[in-house]
């Protein structure tokens, strides 16, 4: 009679180690299975798109239809639109936005029949019009006509088990009461993220402390004790290339930029038009030359924020991976401390030329143009802007007589658009006469940390001719 097989101690050990190794591999693979391109190979729990400030005007918004089609092709389950749907508050503009949605998601469905939810809200521009076609004359009616659903000042939807809360413009302060009344029913204290959509950014979070357009504390009042809250906003049009467009503290805040145009501060020479003070010498950047949006992928252990340029089908930079383990890698302080500024190539030099030109207001202006190699991105930062300073030597000491800032030509564009060279233009009249001047140029990342400056050869502004 055959004897039952009894595995040896060595076989026991081998079998145990094999099973432990197999379990460990399967566990790690399930948490972060990556393909050759670093992309997580697991199926997402939820995918949704985020876009903002689309500013629909008089013509059919093909650019908005393109954004919705982009989201469709990414397999989204929902789309959040953070306000300023209509540019001038006209119900006809709102209807055009609705038509763009219906062209891509008829009946709120993807081509495979899956439902795709709208998480849309009004922004301040949606209330601008006071004429016969004004949205403000009948907001619920205008909303129903455009989007085929009922309007409520603050509302919630559940998509594949995840909660979205949305507050229309002017109703942000009602969010806290809504959360108190509905938080338990919506399971907001569960160990999974939930998402909030509003137009103004949450105060004291994104961008910088003096930035206009905050919600004056409404989101903090609602979500200050919800570390699992993720708040999306628009309004400021700040680019999603900016590292300050994501913030973590008591909750997470993410800016969604604008599909229509990007903000470029008038403090910079190639930014928006200044209404007062000296005229800018540089032309304004074409800030419509990008169509930014976000694609959010939700997993058990993380959120992945993809930043896309719809017009180029290209990412603005590496994905922002937000762990769901309570850590806060996107808090400002550690990122500021760890930021490495961009730097010029070692052999970078500045060339100077002078010519007659015109300032931004069309006035004739003698100008000096500084041309230089564009600074190179660091491991953490692309070039956001440059600082140019003019120095004169007075009694053996160099004294700054002018300081200007100007954006990198590609500060709001994908990396493929980074220029080989950059330049700045200065009015000769802003410089002292009959003086030997040297110019220094420093690259800076968005938090303001500067790389090493490059310095021009001495240049002399001629003395003014005698009257």
C-alpha positions as a Markdown table, in Angstrom:
| # | Residue | x | y | z |
|---|---|---|---|---|
| 1 | Unk | 0.0 | 0.0 | 0.0 |
| 2 | Unk | 1.4 | 3.3 | -1.0 |
| 3 | Unk | 2.5 | 5.7 | 1.7 |
| 4 | Unk | 1.1 | 9.2 | 1.8 |
| 5 | Unk | 3.6 | 11.8 | 0.6 |
| 6 | Unk | 5.0 | 13.9 | 3.5 |
| 7 | Unk | 6.9 | 17.0 | 2.3 |
| 8 | Unk | 10.2 | 17.7 | 3.9 |
| 9 | Unk | 11.0 | 20.7 | 6.1 |
| 10 | Unk | 12.9 | 22.2 | 3.1 |
| 11 | Unk | 9.9 | 21.7 | 0.9 |
| 12 | Unk | 7.7 | 23.3 | 3.5 |
| 13 | Unk | 10.1 | 26.3 | 3.6 |
| 14 | Unk | 10.2 | 26.6 | -0.1 |
| 15 | Unk | 6.4 | 26.4 | -0.4 |
| 16 | Unk | 5.9 | 29.0 | 2.3 |
| 17 | Unk | 8.4 | 31.4 | 0.7 |
| 18 | Unk | 6.9 | 30.9 | -2.7 |
| 19 | Unk | 3.4 | 31.7 | -1.5 |
| 20 | Unk | 4.6 | 34.7 | 0.5 |
| 21 | Unk | 6.5 | 36.0 | -2.5 |
| 22 | Unk | 3.5 | 35.4 | -4.8 |
| 23 | Unk | 1.2 | 37.2 | -2.4 |
| 24 | Unk | 3.5 | 40.2 | -2.0 |
| 25 | Unk | 4.0 | 40.5 | -5.7 |
| 26 | Unk | 0.2 | 40.4 | -6.3 |
| 27 | Unk | -0.3 | 43.0 | -3.5 |
| 28 | Unk | 2.3 | 45.4 | -4.9 |
| 29 | Unk | 1.0 | 44.9 | -8.4 |
| 30 | Unk | -2.6 | 45.6 | -7.4 |
| 31 | Unk | -1.5 | 48.8 | -5.6 |
| 32 | Unk | 0.7 | 50.3 | -8.4 |
| 33 | Unk | 0.8 | 48.1 | -11.5 |
| 34 | Unk | 2.8 | 50.1 | -14.0 |
| 35 | Unk | 3.4 | 49.7 | -17.7 |
| 36 | Unk | 6.6 | 50.6 | -19.5 |
| 37 | Unk | 5.5 | 54.2 | -19.7 |
| 38 | Unk | 4.9 | 54.4 | -16.0 |
| 39 | Unk | 1.1 | 54.5 | -16.4 |
| 40 | Unk | -0.9 | 52.6 | -13.8 |
| 41 | Unk | -2.3 | 49.6 | -15.5 |
| 42 | Unk | -5.2 | 49.0 | -13.1 |
| 43 | Unk | -8.7 | 49.9 | -14.0 |
| 44 | Unk | -9.7 | 53.2 | -12.5 |
| 45 | Unk | -12.7 | 53.4 | -10.1 |
| 46 | Unk | -13.7 | 56.7 | -11.7 |
| 47 | Unk | -12.5 | 59.0 | -14.5 |
| 48 | Unk | -13.7 | 62.5 | -14.9 |
| 49 | Unk | -12.8 | 65.6 | -16.8 |
| 50 | Unk | -12.5 | 69.2 | -15.4 |
| 51 | Unk | -12.6 | 72.4 | -17.5 |
| 52 | Unk | -13.4 | 76.0 | -16.6 |
| 53 | Unk | -14.1 | 79.5 | -17.9 |
| 54 | Unk | -15.1 | 78.4 | -21.4 |
| 55 | Unk | -16.7 | 81.9 | -22.1 |
| 56 | Unk | -19.1 | 80.9 | -25.0 |
| 57 | Unk | -19.8 | 83.9 | -27.2 |
| 58 | Unk | -21.8 | 84.6 | -30.3 |
| 59 | Unk | -20.6 | 81.7 | -32.5 |
| 60 | Unk | -21.0 | 78.0 | -31.9 |
| 61 | Unk | -18.2 | 76.9 | -29.6 |
| 62 | Unk | -16.3 | 74.3 | -31.6 |
| 63 | Unk | -13.4 | 74.5 | -29.1 |
| 64 | Unk | -15.8 | 73.5 | -26.3 |
| 65 | Unk | -17.2 | 70.6 | -28.4 |
| 66 | Unk | -13.6 | 69.5 | -29.0 |
| 67 | Unk | -12.9 | 69.5 | -25.2 |
| 68 | Unk | -16.0 | 67.4 | -24.6 |
| 69 | Unk | -14.9 | 65.0 | -27.4 |
| 70 | Unk | -11.5 | 64.8 | -25.8 |
| 71 | Unk | -13.1 | 63.8 | -22.5 |
| 72 | Unk | -15.3 | 61.3 | -24.3 |
| 73 | Unk | -12.2 | 59.7 | -25.9 |
| 74 | Unk | -10.6 | 59.5 | -22.5 |
| 75 | Unk | -13.6 | 57.4 | -21.2 |
| 76 | Unk | -14.8 | 59.8 | -18.6 |
| 77 | Unk | -17.8 | 59.1 | -16.3 |
| 78 | Unk | -18.4 | 62.8 | -15.6 |
| 79 | Unk | -17.3 | 66.3 | -16.6 |
| 80 | Unk | -17.0 | 69.2 | -14.2 |
| 81 | Unk | -17.3 | 72.7 | -15.6 |
| 82 | Unk | -16.3 | 75.3 | -13.0 |
| 83 | Unk | -18.3 | 78.3 | -14.2 |
| 84 | Unk | -18.2 | 81.1 | -16.7 |
| 85 | Unk | -20.0 | 79.0 | -19.3 |
| 86 | Unk | -21.5 | 82.1 | -21.0 |
| 87 | Unk | -19.3 | 85.1 | -21.6 |
| 88 | Unk | -21.9 | 87.8 | -21.2 |
| 89 | Unk | -24.6 | 86.1 | -19.3 |
| 90 | Unk | -26.8 | 85.4 | -22.4 |
| 91 | Unk | -29.2 | 82.5 | -22.4 |
| 92 | Unk | -28.3 | 82.1 | -26.1 |
| 93 | Unk | -24.7 | 81.5 | -25.1 |
| 94 | Unk | -25.8 | 79.0 | -22.6 |
| 95 | Unk | -27.8 | 77.2 | -25.2 |
| 96 | Unk | -24.7 | 77.0 | -27.5 |
| 97 | Unk | -22.8 | 75.4 | -24.7 |
| 98 | Unk | -25.6 | 72.9 | -24.2 |
| 99 | Unk | -25.6 | 72.1 | -27.9 |
| 100 | Unk | -21.8 | 71.4 | -27.8 |
| 101 | Unk | -22.5 | 68.9 | -24.9 |
| 102 | Unk | -25.4 | 67.3 | -26.8 |
| 103 | Unk | -23.3 | 66.9 | -29.9 |
| 104 | Unk | -20.8 | 64.7 | -28.0 |
| 105 | Unk | -22.9 | 63.1 | -25.2 |
| 106 | Unk | -26.5 | 62.9 | -26.6 |
| 107 | Unk | -28.8 | 62.0 | -23.8 |
| 108 | Unk | -25.9 | 62.4 | -21.4 |
| 109 | Unk | -24.4 | 59.1 | -22.7 |
| 110 | Unk | -21.1 | 58.0 | -24.2 |
| 111 | Unk | -21.1 | 56.2 | -27.5 |
| 112 | Unk | -21.0 | 52.8 | -25.6 |
| 113 | Unk | -24.2 | 53.7 | -23.8 |
| 114 | Unk | -22.5 | 54.6 | -20.4 |
| 115 | Unk | -24.0 | 57.6 | -18.6 |
| 116 | Unk | -21.8 | 60.6 | -18.4 |
| 117 | Unk | -22.8 | 63.1 | -15.7 |
| 118 | Unk | -22.6 | 66.9 | -16.0 |
| 119 | Unk | -21.3 | 68.7 | -12.9 |
| 120 | Unk | -21.7 | 72.2 | -14.2 |
| 121 | Unk | -22.1 | 75.5 | -12.4 |
| 122 | Unk | -22.6 | 79.2 | -13.2 |
| 123 | Unk | -19.7 | 81.7 | -12.8 |
| 124 | Unk | -19.8 | 85.5 | -12.5 |
| 125 | Unk | -19.9 | 86.0 | -16.3 |
| 126 | Unk | -23.1 | 83.9 | -16.5 |
| 127 | Unk | -24.8 | 86.7 | -14.5 |
| 128 | Unk | -23.4 | 89.7 | -16.5 |
| 129 | Unk | -26.3 | 90.3 | -18.9 |
| 130 | Unk | -29.4 | 92.2 | -17.8 |
| 131 | Unk | -31.2 | 92.4 | -21.2 |
| 132 | Unk | -34.1 | 90.3 | -22.5 |
| 133 | Unk | -31.9 | 87.2 | -23.0 |
| 134 | Unk | -30.2 | 87.4 | -19.6 |
| 135 | Unk | -29.7 | 84.1 | -17.8 |
| 136 | Unk | -30.4 | 86.0 | -14.6 |
| 137 | Unk | -34.0 | 86.7 | -15.6 |
| 138 | Unk | -34.8 | 83.0 | -15.1 |
| 139 | Unk | -31.8 | 81.0 | -14.1 |
| 140 | Unk | -33.7 | 77.7 | -13.5 |
| 141 | Unk | -35.4 | 78.1 | -16.9 |
| 142 | Unk | -32.2 | 78.9 | -18.8 |
| 143 | Unk | -30.4 | 76.0 | -17.1 |
| 144 | Unk | -33.2 | 73.6 | -17.9 |
| 145 | Unk | -33.4 | 74.7 | -21.6 |
| 146 | Unk | -29.6 | 74.3 | -22.1 |
| 147 | Unk | -28.8 | 71.2 | -20.0 |
| 148 | Unk | -32.2 | 69.4 | -19.7 |
| 149 | Unk | -32.0 | 69.1 | -15.9 |
| 150 | Unk | -33.2 | 71.1 | -12.9 |
| 151 | Unk | -31.2 | 73.9 | -11.4 |
| 152 | Unk | -30.4 | 74.2 | -7.7 |
| 153 | Unk | -28.0 | 76.7 | -6.0 |
| 154 | Unk | -26.0 | 73.9 | -4.3 |
| 155 | Unk | -26.5 | 70.3 | -5.4 |
| 156 | Unk | -24.8 | 66.9 | -5.3 |
| 157 | Unk | -24.5 | 64.0 | -7.6 |
| 158 | Unk | -23.1 | 60.5 | -7.1 |
| 159 | Unk | -21.0 | 59.0 | -9.9 |
| 160 | Unk | -19.9 | 55.4 | -9.5 |
| 161 | Unk | -20.1 | 55.7 | -5.8 |
| 162 | Unk | -18.2 | 59.0 | -5.5 |
| 163 | Unk | -19.9 | 62.2 | -4.4 |
| 164 | Unk | -19.7 | 65.5 | -6.2 |
| 165 | Unk | -21.0 | 68.7 | -4.7 |
| 166 | Unk | -21.4 | 71.9 | -6.8 |
| 167 | Unk | -22.1 | 75.5 | -5.8 |
| 168 | Unk | -23.2 | 78.1 | -8.3 |
| 169 | Unk | -21.7 | 81.6 | -8.3 |
| 170 | Unk | -23.0 | 83.6 | -5.4 |
| 171 | Unk | -24.0 | 80.5 | -3.4 |
| 172 | Unk | -20.6 | 79.3 | -2.2 |
| 173 | Unk | -21.3 | 80.3 | 1.4 |
| 174 | Unk | -24.3 | 78.0 | 1.4 |
| 175 | Unk | -22.0 | 75.0 | 0.9 |
| 176 | Unk | -21.3 | 74.6 | 4.6 |
| 177 | Unk | -25.0 | 74.4 | 5.5 |
| 178 | Unk | -25.5 | 71.9 | 2.7 |
| 179 | Unk | -22.7 | 69.7 | 4.0 |
| 180 | Unk | -24.0 | 69.9 | 7.5 |
| 181 | Unk | -27.4 | 68.8 | 6.4 |
| 182 | Unk | -26.4 | 66.2 | 3.9 |
| 183 | Unk | -22.9 | 65.0 | 4.9 |
| 184 | Unk | -24.0 | 61.9 | 6.6 |
| 185 | Unk | -26.4 | 60.9 | 3.8 |
| 186 | Unk | -23.6 | 61.5 | 1.3 |
| 187 | Unk | -21.1 | 59.5 | 3.4 |
| 188 | Unk | -18.6 | 62.3 | 3.3 |
| 189 | Unk | -16.7 | 60.9 | 6.3 |
| 190 | Unk | -16.1 | 57.6 | 4.5 |
| 191 | Unk | -12.5 | 56.8 | 3.7 |
| 192 | Unk | -12.6 | 57.9 | 0.1 |
| 193 | Unk | -12.3 | 61.2 | -1.6 |
| 194 | Unk | -15.2 | 63.4 | -2.6 |
| 195 | Unk | -15.2 | 66.4 | -5.0 |
| 196 | Unk | -16.5 | 69.9 | -4.9 |
| 197 | Unk | -16.9 | 72.3 | -7.8 |
| 198 | Unk | -17.1 | 76.1 | -7.5 |
| 199 | Unk | -16.0 | 79.1 | -9.5 |
| 200 | Unk | -13.8 | 81.2 | -7.1 |
| 201 | Unk | -10.7 | 79.5 | -5.7 |
| 202 | Unk | -10.7 | 78.7 | -2.0 |
| 203 | Unk | -9.2 | 81.6 | -0.1 |
| 204 | Unk | -5.6 | 81.2 | 1.2 |
| 205 | Unk | -4.9 | 78.1 | -0.9 |
| 206 | Unk | -3.9 | 78.4 | -4.6 |
| 207 | Unk | -1.7 | 80.9 | -6.3 |
| 208 | Unk | -0.5 | 83.6 | -3.8 |
| 209 | Unk | -2.1 | 85.4 | -0.8 |
| 210 | Unk | -2.9 | 88.6 | -2.7 |
| 211 | Unk | -4.5 | 87.0 | -5.7 |
| 212 | Unk | -8.0 | 88.3 | -6.5 |
| 213 | Unk | -10.9 | 86.1 | -7.0 |
| 214 | Unk | -11.1 | 84.0 | -3.8 |
| 215 | Unk | -14.3 | 82.6 | -2.2 |
| 216 | Unk | -13.5 | 84.6 | 1.1 |
| 217 | Unk | -13.3 | 81.4 | 3.1 |
| 218 | Unk | -16.5 | 79.5 | 1.9 |
| 219 | Unk | -14.7 | 76.2 | 1.0 |
| 220 | Unk | -12.6 | 76.3 | 4.2 |
| 221 | Unk | -15.8 | 76.8 | 6.3 |
| 222 | Unk | -17.4 | 73.7 | 4.6 |
| 223 | Unk | -14.4 | 71.4 | 4.3 |
| 224 | Unk | -11.9 | 72.5 | 6.9 |
| 225 | Unk | -12.4 | 69.2 | 8.7 |
| 226 | Unk | -12.6 | 67.0 | 5.6 |
| 227 | Unk | -9.1 | 66.0 | 4.5 |
| 228 | Unk | -10.7 | 63.8 | 1.8 |
| 229 | Unk | -12.3 | 66.8 | 0.1 |
| 230 | Unk | -10.9 | 67.9 | -3.3 |
| 231 | Unk | -12.1 | 71.4 | -4.4 |
| 232 | Unk | -11.9 | 72.4 | -8.1 |
| 233 | Unk | -12.2 | 76.0 | -9.2 |
| 234 | Unk | -11.6 | 78.4 | -12.1 |
| 235 | Unk | -12.2 | 82.2 | -12.3 |
| 236 | Unk | -8.6 | 83.4 | -12.2 |
| 237 | Unk | -7.5 | 81.8 | -15.5 |
| 238 | Unk | -4.2 | 81.0 | -14.0 |
| 239 | Unk | -2.4 | 78.3 | -16.0 |
| 240 | Unk | -2.2 | 74.7 | -14.9 |
| 241 | Unk | 1.5 | 74.7 | -15.6 |
| 242 | Unk | 1.9 | 76.8 | -12.5 |
| 243 | Unk | 2.9 | 74.7 | -9.5 |
| 244 | Unk | 0.7 | 76.9 | -7.3 |
| 245 | Unk | -2.4 | 75.6 | -9.1 |
| 246 | Unk | -2.5 | 72.7 | -6.7 |
| 247 | Unk | -2.5 | 73.0 | -2.9 |
| 248 | Unk | -2.9 | 70.7 | 0.1 |
| 249 | Unk | -3.7 | 71.7 | 3.6 |
| 250 | Unk | -6.9 | 70.7 | 5.5 |
| 251 | Unk | -8.3 | 69.7 | 2.1 |
| 252 | Unk | -7.0 | 69.7 | -1.5 |
| 253 | Unk | -7.5 | 72.5 | -3.9 |
| 254 | Unk | -6.9 | 72.3 | -7.7 |
| 255 | Unk | -7.2 | 75.1 | -10.2 |
| 256 | Unk | -8.7 | 74.4 | -13.6 |
| 257 | Unk | -7.4 | 77.4 | -15.6 |
| 258 | Unk | -9.6 | 78.6 | -18.6 |
| 259 | Unk | -10.3 | 76.9 | -21.8 |
| 260 | Unk | -10.7 | 80.3 | -23.5 |
| 261 | Unk | -7.6 | 82.3 | -22.4 |
| 262 | Unk | -4.9 | 82.2 | -19.8 |
| 263 | Unk | -4.2 | 85.0 | -17.3 |
| 264 | Unk | -1.0 | 86.9 | -17.7 |
| 265 | Unk | -0.4 | 89.6 | -15.1 |
| 266 | Unk | 0.1 | 93.2 | -16.2 |
| 267 | Unk | 3.0 | 93.3 | -13.7 |
| 268 | Unk | 5.0 | 91.6 | -16.4 |
| 269 | Unk | 6.1 | 93.5 | -19.5 |
| 270 | Unk | 4.5 | 90.9 | -21.9 |
| 271 | Unk | 1.4 | 90.4 | -19.7 |
| 272 | Unk | -2.0 | 92.1 | -19.9 |
| 273 | Unk | -2.3 | 95.7 | -20.8 |
| 274 | Unk | -1.6 | 98.2 | -17.9 |
| 275 | Unk | -4.2 | 100.8 | -17.5 |
| 276 | Unk | -1.9 | 103.2 | -15.7 |
| 277 | Unk | 1.8 | 103.9 | -15.5 |
| 278 | Unk | 4.4 | 103.7 | -18.3 |
| 279 | Unk | 3.4 | 101.8 | -21.4 |
| 280 | Unk | 4.7 | 98.3 | -21.9 |
| 281 | Unk | 7.4 | 97.9 | -24.6 |
| 282 | Unk | 6.7 | 94.2 | -25.2 |
| 283 | Unk | 3.7 | 92.7 | -27.1 |
| 284 | Unk | 1.2 | 90.7 | -25.1 |
| 285 | Unk | 1.6 | 87.0 | -25.3 |
| 286 | Unk | -1.0 | 85.1 | -27.3 |
| 287 | Unk | -2.7 | 83.6 | -24.2 |
| 288 | Unk | -5.4 | 81.9 | -26.3 |
| 289 | Unk | -2.7 | 79.6 | -27.7 |
| 290 | Unk | -3.6 | 76.6 | -25.4 |
| 291 | Unk | -6.8 | 74.8 | -24.5 |
| 292 | Unk | -6.1 | 73.4 | -21.0 |
| 293 | Unk | -8.2 | 70.8 | -19.1 |
| 294 | Unk | -7.7 | 68.1 | -16.5 |
| 295 | Unk | -8.4 | 64.4 | -16.6 |
| 296 | Unk | -8.8 | 62.9 | -13.1 |
| 297 | Unk | -8.3 | 59.2 | -12.5 |
| 298 | Unk | -9.4 | 57.8 | -9.2 |
| 299 | Unk | -8.0 | 54.6 | -7.7 |
| 300 | Unk | -8.3 | 53.0 | -4.3 |
| 301 | Unk | -5.0 | 54.5 | -3.1 |
| 302 | Unk | -4.5 | 57.7 | -5.2 |
| 303 | Unk | -5.8 | 60.3 | -7.5 |
| 304 | Unk | -3.9 | 61.0 | -10.7 |
| 305 | Unk | -4.3 | 64.5 | -12.2 |
| 306 | Unk | -3.4 | 64.6 | -15.9 |
| 307 | Unk | -3.0 | 68.1 | -17.3 |
| 308 | Unk | -3.8 | 68.2 | -21.0 |
| 309 | Unk | -3.7 | 70.7 | -23.9 |
| 310 | Unk | -6.7 | 69.8 | -26.0 |
| 311 | Unk | -5.5 | 71.7 | -29.0 |
| 312 | Unk | -2.2 | 69.7 | -29.2 |
| 313 | Unk | -3.3 | 66.5 | -27.5 |
| 314 | Unk | -0.3 | 66.9 | -25.4 |
| 315 | Unk | 0.3 | 67.0 | -21.6 |
| 316 | Unk | 1.5 | 70.2 | -19.9 |
| 317 | Unk | 3.8 | 68.2 | -17.7 |
| 318 | Unk | 4.1 | 65.1 | -15.5 |
| 319 | Unk | 1.0 | 63.8 | -13.9 |
| 320 | Unk | 0.3 | 65.0 | -10.4 |
| 321 | Unk | -0.2 | 61.9 | -8.2 |
| 322 | Unk | -2.1 | 62.6 | -5.0 |
| 323 | Unk | -1.9 | 59.8 | -2.4 |
| 324 | Unk | -4.9 | 58.9 | -0.4 |
| 325 | Unk | -2.9 | 57.9 | 2.7 |
| 326 | Unk | -3.2 | 61.2 | 4.4 |
| 327 | Unk | 0.1 | 62.6 | 3.3 |
| 328 | Unk | 0.2 | 66.1 | 1.7 |
| 329 | Unk | 2.9 | 66.2 | -0.9 |
| 330 | Unk | 1.4 | 69.3 | -2.6 |
| 331 | Unk | 1.5 | 71.5 | 0.5 |
| 332 | Unk | 3.3 | 74.7 | -0.5 |
| 333 | Unk | 6.0 | 74.9 | 2.2 |
| 334 | Unk | 7.9 | 71.6 | 1.4 |
| 335 | Unk | 7.6 | 72.3 | -2.3 |
| 336 | Unk | 9.0 | 75.8 | -2.0 |
| 337 | Unk | 11.9 | 74.4 | 0.1 |
| 338 | Unk | 12.6 | 71.6 | -2.4 |
| 339 | Unk | 12.2 | 73.8 | -5.6 |
| 340 | Unk | 15.2 | 73.9 | -7.8 |
| 341 | Unk | 15.2 | 77.0 | -10.1 |
| 342 | Unk | 15.8 | 76.8 | -13.8 |
| 343 | Unk | 19.2 | 77.7 | -15.0 |
| 344 | Unk | 20.8 | 79.2 | -18.1 |
| 345 | Unk | 23.2 | 77.0 | -20.2 |
| 346 | Unk | 26.8 | 77.4 | -19.0 |
| 347 | Unk | 27.8 | 79.3 | -22.1 |
| 348 | Unk | 24.8 | 81.6 | -22.2 |
| 349 | Unk | 25.4 | 85.2 | -23.2 |
| 350 | Unk | 23.2 | 88.3 | -23.7 |
| 351 | Unk | 23.2 | 90.3 | -27.0 |
| 352 | Unk | 21.9 | 93.8 | -27.2 |
| 353 | Unk | 20.5 | 95.8 | -30.0 |
| 354 | Unk | 18.7 | 99.2 | -30.3 |
| 355 | Unk | 16.1 | 100.4 | -32.7 |
| 356 | Unk | 13.0 | 102.6 | -33.0 |
| 357 | Unk | 9.8 | 100.7 | -32.3 |
| 358 | Unk | 6.4 | 101.3 | -30.8 |
| 359 | Unk | 5.2 | 100.7 | -27.3 |
| 360 | Unk | 2.0 | 98.8 | -26.5 |
| 361 | Unk | 0.0 | 102.0 | -26.8 |
| 362 | Unk | 1.3 | 102.7 | -30.3 |
| 363 | Unk | 3.7 | 105.5 | -29.4 |
| 364 | Unk | 7.1 | 105.7 | -31.1 |
| 365 | Unk | 9.8 | 104.5 | -28.7 |
| 366 | Unk | 13.5 | 103.9 | -28.9 |
| 367 | Unk | 14.1 | 100.4 | -27.5 |
| 368 | Unk | 16.9 | 98.2 | -26.4 |
| 369 | Unk | 16.3 | 94.5 | -27.0 |
| 370 | Unk | 18.1 | 91.8 | -24.9 |
| 371 | Unk | 18.3 | 88.4 | -26.6 |
| 372 | Unk | 19.5 | 85.3 | -24.7 |
| 373 | Unk | 19.3 | 81.5 | -24.7 |
| 374 | Unk | 16.1 | 80.3 | -22.9 |
| 375 | Unk | 16.8 | 78.9 | -19.4 |
| 376 | Unk | 16.6 | 75.2 | -19.0 |
| 377 | Unk | 14.0 | 73.5 | -16.7 |
| 378 | Unk | 15.3 | 71.9 | -13.5 |
| 379 | Unk | 14.2 | 68.6 | -12.0 |
| 380 | Unk | 11.3 | 70.4 | -10.3 |
| 381 | Unk | 10.6 | 73.6 | -12.3 |
| 382 | Unk | 10.1 | 75.1 | -15.7 |
| 383 | Unk | 10.8 | 78.7 | -16.4 |
| 384 | Unk | 7.9 | 80.9 | -15.3 |
| 385 | Unk | 9.3 | 84.3 | -15.8 |
| 386 | Unk | 12.5 | 86.3 | -16.0 |
| 387 | Unk | 13.8 | 89.3 | -14.0 |
| 388 | Unk | 15.9 | 91.9 | -15.9 |
| 389 | Unk | 17.8 | 94.5 | -14.0 |
| 390 | Unk | 19.9 | 97.5 | -15.2 |
| 391 | Unk | 22.9 | 98.6 | -13.2 |
| 392 | Unk | 25.1 | 101.6 | -13.4 |
| 393 | Unk | 28.5 | 102.0 | -11.7 |
| 394 | Unk | 28.4 | 105.0 | -9.3 |
| 395 | Unk | 31.5 | 105.7 | -7.3 |
| 396 | Unk | 32.7 | 102.1 | -7.7 |
| 397 | Unk | 29.4 | 100.6 | -6.7 |
| 398 | Unk | 26.9 | 99.0 | -9.0 |
| 399 | Unk | 23.4 | 100.4 | -8.4 |
| 400 | Unk | 20.2 | 99.0 | -9.9 |
| 401 | Unk | 18.3 | 101.7 | -11.8 |
| 402 | Unk | 15.6 | 99.5 | -13.4 |
| 403 | Unk | 13.9 | 96.2 | -12.6 |
| 404 | Unk | 11.4 | 94.6 | -15.0 |
| 405 | Unk | 9.8 | 91.1 | -15.1 |
| 406 | Unk | 8.5 | 89.3 | -18.1 |
| 407 | Unk | 7.0 | 85.9 | -18.7 |
| 408 | Unk | 8.7 | 83.1 | -20.5 |
| 409 | Unk | 7.1 | 82.8 | -23.9 |
| 410 | Unk | 5.9 | 79.3 | -23.0 |
| 411 | Unk | 5.1 | 79.7 | -19.3 |
| 412 | Unk | 1.5 | 78.5 | -20.0 |
| 413 | Unk | 2.3 | 76.0 | -22.8 |
| 414 | Unk | 3.4 | 72.4 | -23.0 |
| 415 | Unk | 7.2 | 71.7 | -22.8 |
| 416 | Unk | 7.4 | 71.1 | -26.5 |
| 417 | Unk | 6.7 | 74.8 | -27.0 |
| 418 | Unk | 9.7 | 76.0 | -24.9 |
| 419 | Unk | 11.7 | 78.4 | -27.0 |
| 420 | Unk | 15.4 | 78.1 | -27.9 |
| 421 | Unk | 15.9 | 81.8 | -27.3 |
| 422 | Unk | 13.9 | 84.5 | -25.4 |
| 423 | Unk | 14.1 | 88.3 | -25.3 |
| 424 | Unk | 12.9 | 91.3 | -23.5 |
| 425 | Unk | 12.5 | 94.9 | -24.7 |
| 426 | Unk | 13.2 | 98.0 | -22.6 |
| 427 | Unk | 12.5 | 101.7 | -23.4 |
| 428 | Unk | 15.7 | 103.5 | -23.7 |
| 429 | Unk | 14.0 | 106.5 | -22.1 |
| 430 | Unk | 13.7 | 104.5 | -18.9 |
| 431 | Unk | 17.5 | 104.3 | -18.5 |
| 432 | Unk | 19.8 | 107.1 | -17.3 |
| 433 | Unk | 21.5 | 109.1 | -20.0 |
| 434 | Unk | 25.3 | 109.2 | -20.7 |
| 435 | Unk | 25.8 | 106.2 | -18.4 |
| 436 | Unk | 27.5 | 102.8 | -18.7 |
| 437 | Unk | 24.8 | 100.2 | -18.1 |
| 438 | Unk | 25.0 | 96.4 | -17.6 |
| 439 | Unk | 21.9 | 94.2 | -17.7 |
| 440 | Unk | 21.4 | 91.1 | -15.7 |
| 441 | Unk | 18.8 | 88.5 | -16.4 |
| 442 | Unk | 17.6 | 85.8 | -13.9 |
| 443 | Unk | 15.2 | 82.9 | -14.6 |
| 444 | Unk | 12.6 | 82.2 | -12.0 |
| 445 | Unk | 10.2 | 79.3 | -11.2 |
| 446 | Unk | 6.6 | 80.0 | -10.2 |
| 447 | Unk | 7.3 | 80.3 | -6.4 |
| 448 | Unk | 9.9 | 83.0 | -7.2 |
| 449 | Unk | 13.1 | 81.1 | -6.6 |
| 450 | Unk | 15.7 | 82.4 | -9.1 |
| 451 | Unk | 18.6 | 80.8 | -10.9 |
| 452 | Unk | 22.0 | 82.3 | -11.6 |
| 453 | Unk | 21.9 | 85.6 | -13.6 |
| 454 | Unk | 23.7 | 86.1 | -16.8 |
| 455 | Unk | 25.1 | 89.6 | -17.4 |
| 456 | Unk | 25.5 | 91.7 | -20.5 |
| 457 | Unk | 28.6 | 93.5 | -21.7 |
| 458 | Unk | 28.6 | 97.2 | -20.7 |
| 459 | Unk | 26.3 | 99.4 | -22.8 |
| 460 | Unk | 26.1 | 103.2 | -22.9 |
| 461 | Unk | 23.0 | 105.2 | -23.5 |
| 462 | Unk | 24.0 | 108.2 | -25.5 |
| 463 | Unk | 23.6 | 111.7 | -23.9 |
| 464 | Unk | 20.5 | 113.5 | -25.0 |
| 465 | Unk | 21.3 | 116.0 | -27.8 |
| 466 | Unk | 21.2 | 119.7 | -26.8 |
| 467 | Unk | 18.0 | 121.5 | -27.4 |
